[in-house]
């Protein structure tokens, strides 16, 4: 166990966790919604610190990030547990772990080991993924800080693949310490009832955080993914609501529609129809979004990036095979950023790609 950060003490020995938007008020000896944070003598402790359950070297496109450091590779890892209980979760064996198993987690991979692994495998970045990085935030934060301390000579970027349900306090700390360089937020539904039914959570904090991260776009790149689940979020109205919201925030945010395949407690549902995914993409483009993709299929041309103005092909993708084309170039960014901004060399349009 490791002492947590971002919590406050209340009356009757209760502690209020400030890490995610559940804002759990935890009684002595009890745990929060994520089952990973326990009130011990009016101090909050986390079980997941140093308890990684898997490592992989992945292309960044697998996360998916299409507009941040294309053709790079990342060290991916996560921990058991989650603050959501999604019925469709593909990593449910990890994220839906039981309390008794979570309480017995061991610190097998402290932050210094993760930093060493990143150097050993010569990756370009670290992706905090598989489960929700918010619930192992101390572990992720210390890994980032440890890397900065040990290996200041080689720059490494850091990515969160998140459900977007972190608290305002967590976003503020990410901003203050410049902890991450990019985030992919899973915007699951545009319906509060569906969030509660499928995820045991709520919509508004996710929308609020998309707005917050967009305000931080000078140094944190944002992409959004939406898993299209038959019978849950696959109507014209669903696609219009989602697309209109993202467009109202920033129509340059890349949006990924992903194909659903039966998993966990939604095994009775079919895979998403290809025609539905194509309709979703068209709806988003009609709403003014400049970069809309379809993932988890073998469809041609739905993962490629084109210049929104002159339509030149900038990046060609075939699943995880990625090739930069001659029309994509760069212009210098601020010296404290880990990337340069992309530009179309044909028409000189900024294309919201971080190279």
Buried (B, 14 or more C-beta within 10 A) or exposed (E): BBEBBBBEEEEEEBBBBBBBBBBBBBEEEEBBBBBBBBBEEBEBBBBBBBBBBBBEEBBBBBBBBBBBBBBBBBBBBBBBBBBBBBBBBBBBEBBBBEEEEBEEBEBEBBBBBBBBBBBEEEBBBBBBBBBBBBBBBBBBBBBBBBBBEBBEEEBBBBBBBBBBBBBEBBBEBBBEEBBBBBBBBBBBBBBEEBBEEBBBBBBEBBBBBBEBBBEBEEBBBBBBBBBBBBEBBBEEEBBBBBBBBBBEBBBBBBBBBBBBBBBBBBEEBEEBEBEBBBBBBEBBBEBBBBBBBBBBBEBEEBBBBBBBEEEBBBBBBEEEEBEBBEBBBBEEBEEEBBBBBBBBBBBEBEBBBBB
